Amino acid sequence: MSDRLDPPAEAIEPPASASEVETKPAETKGAAFWREVKGLAWVLLAVLAFHSFVAKPFYIPSESMMPVLLKGDRLVVSKYPYGWSWVSPSFHVLPHWSGRLLSHRPQRGDIVIVTPPGQSDDYIKRVIGLPGDTIEVRGGRLILNGQPVKSEARPPAMVPVDANAPCAVDQFPGNLVELNDGRQFCRLPIVRETLPGGRIYDTIDLGRSPGDDYGPVTVPTDHVFLMGDNRDRSADSRFALGPPDNGLGGPVPWENLGGRAEFLTFSLDGQASWLNPVSWFRSLRSGRAGNSLHPATR
C-alpha cells in the first residue's frame, strides 16, 4: 500500500458552443478602401500642415539671386521666423488679411520668399530695407538712409556652365570663358556689400542696367524693400508689378513674406531625366548641399 497521493485531476471545461463564441464580421473591401483613404488623407494633412507652418522645400527657378543661389538649387524655407500670414499655406488658399500672427520683424540681409501683391507666384529676394528706411540706388550703388552701403570689389565668381547655368549671351554677354582643358565657366564680377549691423553678402555687377538708378523711397510701416543679388537681372522692389517688368512694385507688405531661406539641400544641373534614375545622381552639383543661406556677419 502506497502513501503517495495522486494529483487531483484538472477540471476540464467543456468547449464553448458556437453561439457563445464572439464572432467579428469580416471587413468588406469597400470599408478597407475607405480606411486606407482616410489614413492617406491624415498623412496628407500632416504634410500640408508641416509645409504651411514649419518648413517646406523650395526650388530656384531663375538666376536673380546669383551668386549665392543658382537655378536648380533646392533649399529649405522655414515658415515660423516672422510669424504666419495669409501666404503661409503652401497653396495660398486663405483670404487676404493684413498683418501677421505672432509676428517678428525680419532682419536686413535675410533671404526670404515673397508673394507679389495681387499675385500667387513666389519670388525669392533679399531684405534690404525695413520700415522707416530710405532706399536709393545711384550708379548701381545702394544708398541706405542717405549713406552709401559699404561695397568692395571681390575676385570674380567662376560658375561652372551647365544646362541650368548656361551663361546665356542675352543675360551675361562676354562673361563666358573656356579653360585650356575645355571646361566652361561664367565669369561674374562680384561686389560685396556690408549692411548696417555687419551682415555681408555678394552681389553681381554686370554694368549699366535700368535698376541702377532708383528712388529715394521711404519704406512704409509694416513693409520691406527687397532686392535680388544679381542686381542687373532681378525683378524686385525697384520695378513695377506685372508685365513687362514683373517686379514687386516697390516696398512689399510684410504679410506677403512666406518664410526665410535656411540652407541648401541639393542642386541639379538641369541634365536629369525623370525616366532615368541614374541621371538624377549624375545631375547633382557637388559642394552645394548643406550650404547655409544666412549672411555672414563682420
C-alpha positions as CSV (number, residue, x, y, z in Angstrom):
1,M,0.0,0.0,0.0
2,S,1.5,3.3,-1.1
3,D,1.1,6.6,0.8
4,R,1.6,8.6,-2.4
5,L,-1.4,10.6,-3.3
6,D,-2.2,11.0,-7.0
7,P,-2.7,14.7,-8.0
8,P,-6.2,15.7,-8.5
9,A,-7.5,15.6,-12.0
10,E,-7.6,19.0,-13.6
11,A,-11.1,20.2,-14.3
12,I,-11.7,20.3,-18.0
13,E,-14.2,22.8,-19.2
14,P,-16.4,21.8,-22.0
15,P,-15.8,23.6,-25.3
16,A,-17.9,26.7,-25.8
17,S,-20.8,26.3,-28.1
18,A,-20.8,28.1,-31.4
19,S,-23.4,30.5,-30.1
20,E,-21.1,31.5,-27.2
21,V,-18.1,32.3,-29.5
22,E,-17.9,36.1,-30.3
23,T,-17.5,36.4,-34.0
24,K,-16.1,39.5,-35.7
25,P,-17.6,40.3,-39.0
26,A,-15.1,40.3,-41.9
27,E,-14.2,43.8,-43.2
28,T,-15.7,44.5,-46.6
29,K,-13.5,45.6,-49.5
30,G,-15.3,49.0,-49.5
31,A,-14.6,49.6,-45.8
32,A,-11.0,48.6,-46.2
33,F,-10.6,51.0,-49.1
34,W,-12.1,54.0,-47.2
35,R,-9.9,53.1,-44.2
36,E,-6.9,53.4,-46.4
37,V,-8.2,56.7,-48.0
38,K,-8.7,58.2,-44.5
39,G,-5.2,57.2,-43.5
40,L,-3.7,58.8,-46.6
41,A,-5.8,61.9,-46.0
42,W,-4.4,62.3,-42.5
43,V,-0.9,61.9,-43.8
44,L,-1.5,64.5,-46.5
45,L,-3.0,66.9,-44.0
46,A,0.0,66.4,-41.7
47,V,2.4,67.1,-44.6
48,L,0.5,70.2,-45.7
49,A,0.4,71.5,-42.1
50,F,4.2,71.0,-41.8
51,H,4.8,72.8,-45.1
52,S,2.4,75.6,-44.1
53,F,3.5,76.3,-40.6
54,V,7.0,74.8,-40.1
55,A,9.1,74.4,-43.2
56,K,8.9,73.5,-46.9
57,P,11.2,72.8,-49.8
58,F,11.7,75.4,-52.4
59,Y,13.1,75.3,-56.0
60,I,15.1,78.1,-57.5
61,P,13.7,78.8,-61.0
62,S,15.8,81.8,-62.1
63,E,19.2,83.5,-61.9
64,S,18.1,86.6,-59.9
65,M,19.8,85.5,-56.7
66,M,23.2,84.6,-58.2
67,P,25.9,84.1,-57.0
68,V,24.5,82.7,-53.7
69,L,21.7,80.8,-55.4
70,L,21.8,79.1,-58.8
71,K,18.9,77.9,-60.9
72,G,18.3,74.3,-60.0
73,D,19.1,74.7,-56.3
74,R,16.7,73.1,-53.8
75,L,16.5,74.6,-50.3
76,V,14.6,74.7,-47.1
77,V,12.3,77.6,-46.2
78,S,11.2,78.0,-42.6
79,K,7.7,79.4,-42.1
80,Y,7.8,80.5,-38.5
81,P,10.6,83.1,-38.1
82,Y,8.3,86.0,-39.0
83,G,5.0,84.6,-37.7
84,W,2.2,83.5,-40.1
85,S,0.0,85.3,-42.6
86,W,-2.3,84.6,-45.5
87,V,0.6,83.4,-47.7
88,S,1.9,80.8,-45.1
89,P,-0.2,77.9,-46.5
90,S,1.6,76.2,-49.4
91,F,-1.1,77.0,-51.9
92,H,-2.1,80.5,-50.7
93,V,-5.7,79.4,-50.2
94,L,-6.6,81.7,-47.3
95,P,-8.4,85.0,-47.8
96,H,-6.0,88.0,-47.7
97,W,-5.7,89.8,-44.4
98,S,-3.4,92.5,-43.1
99,G,-0.7,91.7,-40.5
100,R,0.8,88.5,-39.2
101,L,0.1,86.2,-36.3
102,L,2.9,86.0,-33.7
103,S,4.8,88.4,-35.8
104,H,8.6,89.0,-35.8
105,R,10.3,91.6,-38.0
106,P,12.9,90.3,-40.5
107,Q,16.5,91.4,-40.4
108,R,18.3,93.3,-43.2
109,G,20.1,90.7,-45.2
110,D,17.6,87.8,-44.7
111,I,16.8,85.8,-47.9
112,V,13.0,85.5,-48.0
113,I,10.2,84.0,-50.0
114,V,7.7,86.7,-51.1
115,T,4.4,86.7,-53.0
116,P,4.0,89.9,-55.1
117,P,0.8,91.9,-54.2
118,G,-2.2,90.6,-56.0
119,Q,-0.4,87.5,-57.4
120,S,0.1,83.9,-56.3
121,D,3.7,83.2,-57.6
122,D,6.6,83.1,-55.1
123,Y,9.8,85.1,-55.6
124,I,13.0,84.8,-53.6
125,K,14.8,88.0,-52.7
126,R,16.9,89.6,-50.0
127,V,15.6,92.1,-47.4
128,I,17.4,95.4,-47.9
129,G,15.1,98.0,-46.2
130,L,12.9,97.9,-43.1
131,P,10.1,100.2,-42.1
132,G,11.3,103.8,-42.0
133,D,14.4,103.2,-44.1
134,T,15.0,105.3,-47.1
135,I,16.3,103.4,-50.1
136,E,18.1,104.8,-53.1
137,V,20.3,103.4,-55.9
138,R,22.7,105.6,-57.8
139,G,25.0,104.3,-60.5
140,G,24.3,100.8,-59.3
141,R,25.4,101.6,-55.7
142,L,23.0,101.1,-52.8
143,I,22.3,104.0,-50.5
144,L,20.6,103.3,-47.2
145,N,19.2,106.2,-45.1
146,G,21.4,108.7,-47.0
147,Q,24.6,106.7,-46.5
148,P,26.2,104.6,-49.3
149,V,26.3,101.0,-48.2
150,K,29.9,99.8,-47.8
151,S,30.9,97.9,-51.0
152,E,34.1,96.4,-52.3
153,A,35.1,94.6,-55.5
154,R,35.9,91.0,-54.9
155,P,37.5,88.3,-57.2
156,P,35.1,87.2,-59.9
157,A,32.9,84.2,-59.3
158,M,33.6,81.3,-61.6
159,V,30.3,79.4,-62.1
160,P,30.5,76.1,-64.0
161,V,28.4,76.2,-67.1
162,D,25.7,73.6,-67.3
163,A,22.0,73.4,-68.5
164,N,20.7,75.4,-65.5
165,A,23.6,77.9,-65.7
166,P,24.3,78.3,-69.4
167,C,25.8,81.8,-69.2
168,A,23.5,82.9,-72.0
169,V,24.7,85.8,-74.1
170,D,21.5,87.8,-73.6
171,Q,22.0,87.6,-69.8
172,F,25.8,87.5,-69.4
173,P,27.3,89.0,-72.5
174,G,31.1,88.5,-72.7
175,N,31.2,86.5,-69.4
176,L,31.7,83.0,-70.9
177,V,35.2,81.7,-70.6
178,E,36.8,78.4,-71.6
179,L,39.8,76.9,-69.9
180,N,42.6,75.0,-71.6
181,D,41.1,71.7,-70.6
182,G,37.8,72.6,-72.3
183,R,35.7,73.4,-69.2
184,Q,33.5,76.4,-69.5
185,F,32.7,78.9,-66.7
186,C,30.6,82.0,-66.3
187,R,33.0,84.7,-65.0
188,L,30.9,87.1,-62.9
189,P,32.1,90.4,-61.4
190,I,31.4,90.4,-57.7
191,V,30.7,93.4,-55.4
192,R,30.5,92.6,-51.7
193,E,28.0,94.7,-49.7
194,T,28.1,95.2,-45.9
195,L,24.8,96.3,-44.4
196,P,24.5,98.3,-41.1
197,G,24.9,95.8,-38.4
198,G,27.7,94.0,-40.3
199,R,25.8,91.4,-42.4
200,I,27.7,90.8,-45.6
201,Y,26.8,89.1,-49.0
202,D,28.0,89.2,-52.6
203,T,26.2,90.8,-55.5
204,I,26.8,90.7,-59.2
205,D,27.5,93.9,-61.1
206,L,27.3,93.5,-64.9
207,G,27.4,97.2,-65.7
208,R,24.6,99.7,-66.6
209,S,21.1,98.5,-66.2
210,P,17.6,100.0,-65.8
211,G,17.7,99.4,-62.0
212,D,21.0,101.2,-61.4
213,D,19.2,104.5,-60.6
214,Y,16.2,104.3,-58.3
215,G,14.5,106.4,-55.6
216,P,14.8,107.7,-53.0
217,V,11.8,105.8,-51.5
218,T,10.9,105.5,-47.8
219,V,9.7,102.1,-46.7
220,P,6.2,102.4,-45.1
221,T,5.2,100.9,-41.8
222,D,4.9,97.0,-41.9
223,H,6.6,96.9,-45.3
224,V,10.0,95.7,-46.5
225,F,12.2,96.6,-49.5
226,L,13.6,93.6,-51.4
227,M,16.3,93.2,-54.0
228,G,18.0,90.3,-55.8
229,D,21.7,89.7,-55.5
230,N,22.1,89.6,-59.3
231,R,21.3,93.3,-59.3
232,D,21.2,93.8,-63.1
233,R,19.0,90.8,-63.7
234,S,16.5,90.9,-60.8
235,A,12.8,91.9,-60.9
236,D,12.4,93.2,-57.4
237,S,11.1,96.2,-55.4
238,R,12.7,98.6,-57.9
239,F,10.4,97.5,-60.7
240,A,6.7,97.7,-61.3
241,L,4.2,94.9,-60.8
242,G,3.1,92.9,-63.8
243,P,4.4,92.8,-67.4
244,P,6.8,93.8,-68.7
245,D,8.9,94.4,-65.6
246,N,7.3,91.7,-63.4
247,G,8.7,93.3,-60.3
248,L,7.4,93.7,-56.8
249,G,6.1,97.3,-57.2
250,G,8.1,99.0,-54.5
251,P,8.1,98.1,-50.8
252,V,6.1,95.0,-50.1
253,P,3.6,94.4,-47.2
254,W,5.3,92.2,-44.8
255,E,2.4,89.8,-44.6
256,N,3.4,88.8,-48.2
257,L,6.6,87.2,-46.8
258,G,6.2,83.4,-46.9
259,G,9.3,82.5,-44.9
260,R,13.0,82.6,-44.6
261,A,15.5,80.6,-46.6
262,E,17.7,78.5,-44.3
263,F,20.0,76.1,-46.2
264,L,20.5,74.2,-49.5
265,T,19.6,70.6,-49.6
266,F,20.9,69.7,-53.1
267,S,21.3,71.2,-56.5
268,L,20.8,69.9,-60.0
269,D,22.5,71.0,-63.2
270,G,19.4,70.5,-65.4
271,Q,20.5,67.4,-67.2
272,A,18.5,64.8,-65.3
273,S,15.7,62.8,-66.9
274,W,12.7,61.7,-64.8
275,L,12.7,58.4,-66.8
276,N,16.3,57.7,-66.0
277,P,17.0,57.5,-62.2
278,V,20.7,57.1,-62.8
279,S,20.8,60.6,-64.3
280,W,19.4,62.1,-61.1
281,F,22.7,61.3,-59.3
282,R,24.9,62.4,-62.3
283,S,23.0,65.7,-62.4
284,L,23.9,66.6,-58.8
285,R,26.1,69.6,-58.4
286,S,28.9,68.9,-55.9
287,G,29.7,71.1,-53.0
288,R,26.4,72.8,-52.6
289,A,24.3,70.6,-50.3
290,G,24.1,71.9,-46.7
291,N,25.3,75.5,-47.5
292,S,23.8,78.0,-45.1
293,L,21.8,80.9,-46.6
294,H,22.2,83.1,-43.6
295,P,24.5,86.0,-44.4
296,A,27.9,86.1,-42.7
297,T,28.5,88.9,-40.1
298,R,31.6,91.0,-39.6
